């Protein structure tokens, strides 16, 4: 399976804020570059191209030297709902008054089950 990484649009890029290169992700997680790339292939993380170069991942997806708890399951649910990587990023980072905040902020706050439930509803 080859790694396919989408090019991000400016609006979604601005929603995310801080980005990390795949090399920086590997360093922060204490992994080889190949293992970090495998996290993208396995959809434990999602990354996009921002103006060329290596894939970049939202910095908030990493916490305490690991992938943010609840993120991989949410990414799987979004993929199952038909969302591509850019659409998933847009959904995760768009503020939702009913949460409040964005879905990714809710995941950071430990409310990943609630976010996953909302993502499951997108498929219907």
Protein Blocks (a to p, Z undefined) as FASTA:
>chain_A
ZZddddddfklmmmnopacdfklmmmmnopafklmmmmmmnomaccddehiajddddfkl
pgghiacehklmmmmmmmmnopafklmmmmmmmccfklgccfklmmmnopammmmmmmmm
mmZZ
